[in-house]
């Protein structure tokens, strides 16, 4: 496979020398994907590597999560930084045919968490051998980021930041479509909140040939789909970005029966809690009052999964400068557009200063045509694969971030 990046200048030589081992590790993780809170093999592998490098391992946070603690050679000091990688895979098939294809049917590392884990491990290996600093690095290997499972919140519930205090915390995610090895930062809202809803409409069922004797919940549901879009177009300010999408409609089982009930399901994405509050209130009003006009009843069940991911200004500027110094200004976008996807790293940033950035995964040229599937190299696509050329770049970024963090004034 072609794994070159236009310029990997800035990569630490010792990390570059470890690329074959890092790549083999990443592909091993890719071949053995595990779903949320089931990352036993992956967690064991991470713990084994960290311990072998002399890093103290603490397990059982958020079930399968773990933290590796590394003190500098000058002592633990009073300052600590947290670096996070997610470990879980997706419940989806894989269409690729290369040697490291998933061996677990119906599971795939379709979001690059295998690469995120490998990059952080590579950085941990280097820092364990070059710990000329005073302070503590907490390597946070998190389970269950996908699917609203909130592994970050689960680790926090198990005392993550009480047991392993961090002055600042940082995260990275690969981004297909962005130039390979580039970095994207943004102060403020970077990713949206993720929320899901169920609207249950209860009418009066009966014979489909006698609709006058029924209160048809399907008719109400159909009108409600359109009315819900007015929440976006007529309730909130056009300046405030938000998404409300109905993704499911369930009603009925027979051709000649009007059912008693219809259910709408979907997602809401916002970049602020204030807008989210507004949308939920208006949705509840529509869900409860529109059915009443037809003699039916309605109920909204609204679940807030992940809050918006809001980067702290100073840590964002700091991290962007670290990437600029390491790889050049042409590789760093400091005002990237926000993304409507969601990330549970947002829970960390609600409590601890820090930032989350994207590292470009390229357009898929790193995949050898003979062995990848027919789909694009996009996140959550069955033909996706992490670009191994990013491994030394991401690891170097982590190392430079740690060095700069401990090198600056407190």
Protein Blocks (a to p, Z undefined) as FASTA:
>chain_A
ZZbdfblghiafklmmmmmmmmmmmmmmmmmccdehilmmmmmmmmmmmmmnopacdehi
ehjaccdddddfkbgbjbdcdddddfbdcddddfbfbfkbcfbghiacfeopmmmmmmmm
mmmmmmmmmccbcddddddddehkbghlommlmmmmnopmmmmccfbdcdddddehiagh
iacddehjfbdcddddddddddddddfklmmlpccfklmmmmmmmmmmmmmmmmmcfklg
cddddfbdcedjbfkbccfbdcdddddddfbfklmmmmmmmmmmmmmmmmmmnopacddd
dddfbdcddddfklmmmmmmmmmmmnopklpcfbbcddfbdcfklmmmmmpgcdddddde
bjolmpcfklmcfbdcdehiakbccdfklmmmmmmmmmmmmmmmmmpcZZ
